[in-house]
Amino acid sequence: MAESFDGDWLELREPHDAAARSLDLAAQLAEALPARPRLLDLGAGTGSLMRWMAPVIGRAQAWTLVDADGGLLSRAFGTTADFAEAQDWRATFAGRKTLLVHAPGGAWRMEGLIADLRDAPRGLPLDKVDAVVNTALCDLVSEDWISRIAAGCAKHRLPFYAALNVTGRERFDPPHRADALVARGFARDQLRDKGFGGIALGARAPSVIAAAFAAHGYAVQRAPSDWRIPRQDPMMAAQLASGHAQAAMGQLRRDRRRILDWAMDRRAQAGLARLSARIGHADLLCLPPKE
């Protein structure tokens, strides 16, 4: 099975994801969609992309959230209902598998689909949706996986939107003598097979996506969507440093002590509100050729 993610981590990163995504590309996707669009969200986790993009679309819409982790999808329903309540919108359940958010401009219909994405697009309802979207997924998958998704989308003339793909540009501040070591180990870990049938794309994801969809005649646009983690968010900064250190240690076992020292220093800096970070990402929007 492909790797899954901790729900608490997804919740912690959600506001940073929202601040980073390109609003311009999302607005262009919204304009390209039909009056009542149906979106398929791959690797949806707790539904953060829907909560961000649905208001951008701003009209009646239907979402199918796909994830291999049923626990994350269950959390997505509760989190989205809470989100609606916080906006003073009504949220109602139609059975156990459908949530309706009664938002201004039209209702959002949300359904969950538990599915292992390793064999995608096999098993996905591409013939019943108007776009395929995802966040922080495509840098985990293989080049072959992207090729299959591109072919599936092209067959049904579906737009493809991929947000927050890593670009390999990272910086923690203040500088540390072991930054380059940790970055090297982290970059190696990004290429580790994540369960999608081959070496993960890592920082190659934006260029591989662009080439795969351009080969089918798609118009591809790219926009920066870097995370900017301020000193005033010590929890996120500390978690980010810990994640980098853990990944690096898995690849550079002989340097474990130096990486642990780096992690301890970074967590101490975060606790004193002295650690900030910028993590490079890119969003891509691939639109099919006009008939």
C-alpha positions as CSV (number, residue, x, y, z in Angstrom):
1,M,0.0,0.0,0.0
2,A,1.2,3.6,-0.7
3,E,2.2,5.7,2.3
4,S,-0.4,7.4,4.4
5,F,-0.1,10.5,6.5
6,D,-1.0,11.4,10.1
7,G,-4.2,13.4,10.4
8,D,-2.7,15.7,13.0
9,W,0.1,16.6,10.6
10,L,-2.4,17.3,7.8
11,E,-4.3,19.5,10.1
12,L,-1.2,21.4,11.2
13,R,-0.1,22.1,7.6
14,E,-3.6,23.0,6.3
15,P,-3.3,26.8,6.8
16,H,0.1,26.8,5.3
17,D,-1.1,24.9,2.3
18,A,-4.0,27.4,1.9
19,A,-1.6,30.3,2.1
20,A,0.8,28.8,-0.5
21,R,-1.5,27.6,-3.3
22,S,-1.8,29.7,-6.4
23,L,-5.2,31.4,-6.3
24,D,-4.7,32.4,-9.9
25,L,-4.5,28.8,-11.2
26,A,-7.4,27.8,-9.0
27,A,-9.5,30.6,-10.4
28,Q,-8.6,29.5,-14.0
29,L,-9.6,26.0,-13.2
30,A,-12.9,27.2,-11.8
31,E,-13.6,29.2,-14.9
32,A,-12.9,26.1,-17.1
33,L,-15.3,23.9,-15.2
34,P,-19.0,23.5,-16.1
35,A,-21.8,25.2,-14.2
36,R,-22.1,22.4,-11.6
37,P,-18.7,20.8,-11.6
38,R,-17.8,17.4,-10.2
39,L,-14.2,17.0,-8.9
40,L,-12.2,14.0,-8.1
41,D,-9.6,14.7,-5.3
42,L,-6.8,12.0,-5.3
43,G,-5.1,11.4,-2.0
44,A,-7.5,13.8,-0.4
45,G,-6.6,13.0,3.2
46,T,-8.7,15.2,5.5
47,G,-10.2,17.2,2.7
48,S,-8.2,20.4,3.0
49,L,-8.1,21.0,-0.8
50,M,-11.9,20.9,-1.0
51,R,-12.3,23.4,1.9
52,W,-9.9,25.8,0.1
53,M,-11.0,25.4,-3.5
54,A,-14.7,25.1,-3.1
55,P,-15.1,28.7,-2.2
56,V,-13.0,29.7,-5.2
57,I,-15.4,27.8,-7.4
58,G,-18.2,29.5,-5.6
59,R,-21.2,27.6,-7.0
60,A,-22.9,24.2,-6.6
61,Q,-20.4,21.4,-6.9
62,A,-19.7,17.8,-6.1
63,W,-16.5,16.3,-4.7
64,T,-15.4,12.7,-4.5
65,L,-12.5,12.5,-2.0
66,V,-10.3,9.5,-2.7
67,D,-7.9,8.0,-0.2
68,A,-6.6,4.6,0.9
69,D,-7.0,5.6,4.6
70,G,-10.6,5.4,5.6
71,G,-9.8,7.0,8.9
72,L,-8.6,10.1,7.2
73,L,-11.7,10.3,5.0
74,S,-13.9,10.0,8.1
75,R,-12.0,12.8,9.7
76,A,-12.6,14.8,6.5
77,F,-16.3,14.7,7.0
78,G,-16.2,15.9,10.5
79,T,-13.6,18.6,9.8
80,T,-15.6,19.9,6.8
81,A,-18.8,20.0,8.9
82,D,-17.0,21.9,11.6
83,F,-15.6,24.3,8.9
84,A,-19.1,24.9,7.6
85,E,-20.4,25.6,11.1
86,A,-17.6,28.1,11.7
87,Q,-18.8,30.0,8.5
88,D,-22.4,29.9,9.8
89,W,-23.3,27.6,7.0
90,R,-25.6,24.6,7.4
91,A,-24.0,21.1,6.9
92,T,-26.2,18.0,6.7
93,F,-25.5,14.4,6.2
94,A,-27.4,12.4,3.6
95,G,-26.7,8.9,4.9
96,R,-23.2,8.0,6.2
97,K,-21.3,8.7,3.1
98,T,-22.5,12.0,1.8
99,L,-22.1,15.5,3.3
100,L,-24.0,18.6,2.0
101,V,-22.5,22.0,2.8
102,H,-25.1,24.7,2.1
103,A,-22.8,27.4,1.1
104,P,-23.6,30.8,-0.5
105,G,-23.9,30.3,-4.3
106,G,-24.9,26.6,-4.1
107,A,-24.4,23.4,-2.1
108,W,-21.2,21.4,-2.0
109,R,-21.8,17.7,-2.1
110,M,-19.0,15.6,-0.6
111,E,-18.5,11.9,-0.9
112,G,-15.7,9.6,0.1
113,L,-14.1,6.7,-1.9
114,I,-11.7,4.4,-0.2
115,A,-9.3,3.2,-2.9
116,D,-5.6,2.3,-3.3
117,L,-4.2,4.7,-5.8
118,R,-1.2,2.5,-6.8
119,D,-3.1,1.3,-9.9
120,A,-4.7,4.6,-10.8
121,P,-6.5,5.5,-12.9
122,R,-7.9,1.9,-12.8
123,G,-10.9,1.9,-10.5
124,L,-11.4,5.7,-10.6
125,P,-14.7,7.1,-12.0
126,L,-13.0,9.4,-14.5
127,D,-16.1,9.1,-16.8
128,K,-18.3,10.7,-14.0
129,V,-16.2,13.8,-13.1
130,D,-15.2,17.1,-14.7
131,A,-11.7,17.5,-13.3
132,V,-9.0,15.6,-11.4
133,V,-7.3,17.5,-8.5
134,N,-4.7,16.8,-5.8
135,T,-2.4,18.3,-3.2
136,A,1.1,17.2,-2.2
137,L,0.7,13.9,-4.1
138,C,2.6,13.9,-7.3
139,D,6.1,14.2,-5.9
140,L,5.4,10.8,-4.2
141,V,4.5,8.9,-7.3
142,S,6.5,7.4,-10.2
143,E,6.9,8.7,-13.7
144,D,4.8,5.8,-15.0
145,W,2.0,6.7,-12.6
146,I,1.9,10.2,-14.0
147,S,1.9,8.9,-17.6
148,R,-1.1,6.7,-16.8
149,I,-3.0,9.5,-15.1
150,A,-2.3,11.8,-18.0
151,A,-3.6,9.2,-20.5
152,G,-6.7,8.7,-18.4
153,C,-7.4,12.4,-18.2
154,A,-6.8,12.9,-21.9
155,K,-9.2,10.1,-22.7
156,H,-12.0,11.9,-20.9
157,R,-10.7,15.5,-21.7
158,L,-10.4,16.3,-18.0
159,P,-8.4,19.2,-16.5
160,F,-5.7,18.1,-14.1
161,Y,-4.7,20.3,-11.2
162,A,-1.7,19.4,-8.9
163,A,-0.9,21.7,-6.0
164,L,2.2,21.8,-3.8
165,N,4.7,19.7,-5.6
166,V,8.2,20.0,-4.0
167,T,10.8,21.7,-6.1
168,G,13.9,20.9,-4.0
169,R,14.5,24.5,-2.9
170,E,14.6,24.6,0.9
171,R,15.9,27.0,3.5
172,F,15.9,27.1,7.3
173,D,16.8,30.3,9.0
174,P,19.1,31.0,10.8
175,P,21.7,28.9,8.9
176,H,23.2,25.8,10.5
177,R,26.5,24.0,9.8
178,A,24.6,20.8,9.0
179,D,22.0,22.3,6.7
180,A,23.6,20.9,3.6
181,L,23.9,17.4,5.1
182,V,20.2,17.3,6.2
183,A,19.1,18.6,2.8
184,R,21.1,15.9,1.0
185,G,19.5,13.2,3.1
186,F,16.1,14.6,2.7
187,A,16.4,14.9,-1.1
188,R,17.4,11.2,-1.2
189,D,14.4,10.2,0.9
190,Q,12.1,12.0,-1.5
191,L,13.2,9.7,-4.3
192,R,12.5,6.6,-2.2
193,D,9.7,4.3,-3.6
194,K,6.6,5.5,-1.8
195,G,4.5,2.6,-3.1
196,F,3.5,3.9,-6.5
197,G,5.4,1.5,-8.6
198,G,8.9,3.0,-8.8
199,I,11.2,5.7,-7.7
200,A,9.3,8.7,-6.5
201,L,9.6,11.9,-8.5
202,G,10.5,14.3,-5.7
203,A,11.6,17.6,-7.2
204,R,11.1,16.3,-10.7
205,A,7.4,16.2,-10.3
206,P,6.6,19.6,-11.9
207,S,8.6,18.9,-15.1
208,V,7.3,15.3,-15.4
209,I,3.7,16.4,-15.0
210,A,4.2,19.2,-17.6
211,A,5.8,16.9,-20.1
212,A,3.2,14.1,-19.7
213,F,0.2,16.3,-20.2
214,A,1.8,18.4,-23.0
215,A,2.3,15.1,-24.9
216,H,-1.5,14.9,-25.0
217,G,-1.9,18.4,-26.3
218,Y,-2.7,20.0,-22.9
219,A,-1.9,23.6,-22.1
220,V,0.2,23.5,-18.9
221,Q,0.6,26.4,-16.5
222,R,2.9,26.5,-13.5
223,A,3.0,28.8,-10.5
224,P,5.1,29.0,-7.3
225,S,3.5,27.9,-4.1
226,D,6.2,27.9,-1.5
227,W,5.6,27.3,2.1
228,R,6.7,30.3,4.2
229,I,6.8,29.2,7.8
230,P,7.4,32.2,10.1
231,R,9.1,32.2,13.5
232,Q,5.7,32.9,15.0
233,D,4.6,29.3,14.3
234,P,7.0,27.3,16.4
235,M,4.9,24.1,16.3
236,M,5.0,23.9,12.5
237,A,8.7,24.9,12.3
238,A,9.6,22.2,14.9
239,Q,7.6,19.5,13.1
240,L,9.1,20.5,9.8
241,A,12.6,20.2,11.2
242,S,11.8,16.9,12.8
243,G,10.4,15.5,9.6
244,H,13.5,16.5,7.6
245,A,15.8,15.0,10.2
246,Q,13.9,11.7,10.4
247,A,13.9,11.4,6.6
248,A,17.6,12.3,6.4
249,M,18.6,9.8,9.0
250,G,16.9,7.0,7.1
251,Q,19.2,7.7,4.2
252,L,22.5,8.8,5.9
253,R,22.8,6.4,8.8
254,R,26.5,7.1,9.3
255,D,25.7,10.8,9.9
256,R,22.9,10.0,12.4
257,R,24.7,11.9,15.3
258,R,25.2,15.1,13.3
259,I,21.6,15.0,12.0
260,L,20.3,14.5,15.5
261,D,22.3,17.4,16.8
262,W,20.8,19.5,13.9
263,A,17.3,18.4,14.9
264,M,17.9,19.3,18.6
265,D,19.3,22.7,17.7
266,R,16.4,23.4,15.3
267,R,13.7,22.3,17.8
268,A,15.3,24.5,20.5
269,Q,15.3,27.5,18.1
270,A,11.7,26.8,17.3
271,G,10.8,26.8,21.0
272,L,12.4,30.2,21.3
273,A,10.5,31.5,18.2
274,R,13.8,31.9,16.3
275,L,13.3,29.3,13.5
276,S,11.7,30.1,10.1
277,A,11.7,28.1,6.9
278,R,10.8,28.3,3.3
279,I,10.0,25.1,1.4
280,G,9.8,25.3,-2.4
281,H,6.6,24.1,-4.1
282,A,4.9,24.5,-7.4
283,D,1.3,24.3,-8.5
284,L,0.4,23.0,-12.0
285,L,-2.8,23.4,-14.0
286,C,-3.2,21.2,-17.1
287,L,-6.1,22.1,-19.4
288,P,-7.2,19.8,-22.3
289,P,-7.1,21.2,-25.9
290,K,-10.3,22.8,-27.0
291,E,-12.5,20.8,-29.3
